[in-house]
Amino acid sequence: MLKYFKEIPYSVTICDKDGKILEMNDKSISTFCKDGQSLVGNNLLDCHPEPARTKLLGLLENHDVNAYTIEKNGVKKLIYQAPWYENGEFSGYIELSMEIPFEMPHYVRKPKQ
């Protein structure tokens, strides 16, 4: 994991094109691993029940971006899953999971004339 992501306050999880977990930063490990042990080497498909498993299979096949918000235990999070590429070839997914406020400003930026 790049040193810049190791201790940031949101989860970064990286998998290969088959769903095998390649990297997890500290926050990802503390969020997803009950015993504090990294899941690197495991497959994401084994970590997700239906219907999330089928959704993940579709992402791995179609290479789409998947972005949504969730609420769990009184915490709202933004989940952003995007494909990553190496030399133009699909190589897997990077997931960012970050806590966000329930109410947050939204700005529309207009181009300067």
N, C-alpha and C positions, 0 to 999 in steps of 0.2 A: 504494500500500500504506500502510495506516495506520502512522505512525511507530513505534507500539508493537510492531509485528510485524517491522519491517525487520531487526533484529539479534538476535532471539530464537534460542535454540539448537535449534530444530526447524523443519522445513519447513512453509510455508504456501503452498499453490497454489490459486488461484481461477479457475474457468472459468465461461463463460456457459451458457445452456440448450442450446446446440448443441455444447459441448465446447471452444470457443475459449478459450485461456488469456488471462485478463485481468490477473492479477497473480501475481508470485512474489516471496517475500522472499529475502534474501541466502542463507539456508541452502538453500532450494529450488533456487536457481540453482546453488550449488556442488554439490548432490547430483545434480541431473538434467542439468546442462549440462556436457559434457566440456570445452568450450572457454571456459566462464565467461560465455558470452553467453546472455542471457535467452531463453526460449522464448515469451515473450508474443507473442500474435498467431497462434501455431501452434495446431493442433487436437490435443487429447489423443488422439483416435481414431487419429491418425497416429503417436503415440508408443507405442502399446500393441499388442503382438502378440496373437494368439489364445491362450488363451480370454479374456484380460483385456479385449480390445476388445469382445467380445460382452457381457461383464459390464458394462462402462462404458455401452454402448448401452442396456442394461436399466435402469441407474440413471437415465440421462437421461430415459428414458421414464416410469419409475414413481416417481421421486423418493424412493427408499428410502435409509435410512442403511446404510452398509457399513463394518463395523469388523472388523479382524483383526490378527494379529501375523505378522511374517515374520522370518526369519533370513537374513542375507546377509553373507558375508565375516566371520563371527564376531560380527556385531552383530545384536541383536534389536531390532525396531522395532514400535511400535503404529501402525497406519494407521487413520485415522478420516475417512471421507468422508461429508459431510452436505450436504443441499440447503440453499440459501439463497434467501430470498424478498425481494421488494421490493413493498411495498403489497399483500401477500398473494398475489402472483403468483410462481410458480417462476421463478428467474432463473439457476440454475446450481448448481455444487458448490464447496464448500470442502474441501480435503484437508489434514489435519494428519498429519505423519509425524515421529515422535519416537523416539529411542533409549530403550530401557527395559532394566533389568537382567534377566538370565535368571531369577533368583529374586527375587521381590519380595513383600512382605507383602500380604495381602488382608484387609480388615476388613469385618465386617458391623455396620453401625450400626443399633441398635434405637431406635425412638422412645421418648422419655421417657413414663413412665406418668402 
